[in-house]
Amino acid sequence: MKPIFKKIPSLFKSKKMVLAPKITGEFTRTDVRRVSLRLDKDNKPIHLGGGFHDVYLGNLIFNNGSRKRVTIKRFNKGIELLKIDDATARKYQKVINALRQIELEHDATFVKRKLGKAKMLPKMGMIKADFGNGPEWVLVSQAFVTGNKSKFENATVRYNANPSEFTWLLLRLGEKGFINSKQISMVTDVFAHHRESSFIPMDIDFATVIDVSHRKTKPEVAHDILSGLKEHINLTAKSDSKIKNNEYIKLFNELLKHKMHPELKELLLENKEKYLIE
């Protein structure tokens, strides 16, 4: 199978384009010529994994001829809730733009972390590409791979590997309004665990149910954070409710160690017992 690459003339010129001015934070969209899929020795696209969607290894090709290895998430399985049209792509890009503003703090576990540069979200952006079957929206992201294999250990993070980092990320996502307790199943599996770096929120399909223009009140934020904490433990801890609640309390206490608005901390303390697992 020979790859088919097609440059879409309006990709970087249209006013309707939903890419951020810098699609990955380091280069402008006018620098990019096209995105392509990498092929294996059998001339087939290199599949890295996926759930609702498929993730492939690819290249981002620049106008100067250079290229960068990336992952390409294709939204092509026909699930209506996760359908990617222009409006939905715009939602994804808004979430990406907002999360790319959040800088990671010091964590003794990750000695190579560069403060001021390390972001909560990897470099990524929405791009309209054509792999031979017509234009489609894809999520192009910084590649975390060794050879042709993903460096991510699994789809569901082991929060007990680093409870401080996990609760810090949960708190910051909640503060920014990126946890929606009404669609909690969409956000409890946000994190992937990277073997060499950190917990990284890669699975941002929750973008379809998040209104980034709505600023939540602190009671809403507290509710969403505690709902997310409870649900994550409920789904990942293989034990009875007593043990799960012990895990909940441990992570809750870890959560309170992080800097946050005093009113939010008070609300978390007031509502802690309401989210114990039955």
C-alpha positions, 0 to 999 in steps of 0.5 A: 500500500502506497501512502497518499498525501494530499495538501489541502490548500485552505488548511493554513489560510482559512479563517475558519481554521481552528488551529491555535496560532502555534499548533504545538507551541514551537512552530506556527501553522504556516510552517507545516506542509502536511501530516502523514502516516508512517508505514511498517515493513509491510507497508501498513500504517503503524498502529500504536493503540486506541479505544474509541479512536485509533492512534498511529505513528506519523510525521509532521512535515514542514515547509523547509523539508524537515519532519517531526515524529508525531502520533496521529489520533484518527476519529473515524469509528463513527461514534456519534458522541465523538464525531469530529466536525469543524465545531467539535474540532474547535472544542478540542482545540480550545481545551488544548490551548487552555491545558497547554497554559498549565505548567507542571510544578516540582516533583522529586520523582521526575528529576529531569522536569524543566520548570517553566517549560514542562506543561500539563499537556504535551505539544498537540493540535487539531489538523485537517489531513487527507490520507486518501479517503478525503479530508478528516480532522486528526489530533496530532501530538508529540510522540512518546514512543520507543521504536514503533511502540508507545511508552505509555504503560496502560490506558488507566493510570496507577494513581498509587504510583505517585499520589502527589502528582495524580492529585495535583493534576486532578486539582488543576483540571478541576480548578480549570473546569475540565472535570464534568461530573455529569459526564464523569465516565468521559474524564475518569480515564484522562491520564496515561502513565508515561514510563519516563516522565509523569502522568500525562492527560492524553485522552481528552475526548472529554473536550466534547462535553466541556464548555470552556467558556463557562466559569464554574463556581467553587462549589461546582469545582469541589463537587467535580473534583470529589466526583472524579476522585471517587469514580477513579478509585471506584473503577481502578481499585479492585477491592471492597468498598471499605478498602476503596474508601481507605484509598479515597481518604489517602488520596483526599489527604494528599489532595489537601496538601496542594496549594488552592483557594481557602474557600475551595479547601473548606468546601472539599473538607465539608463534603469529603464524607458525601463521596465515600464509596458505598 
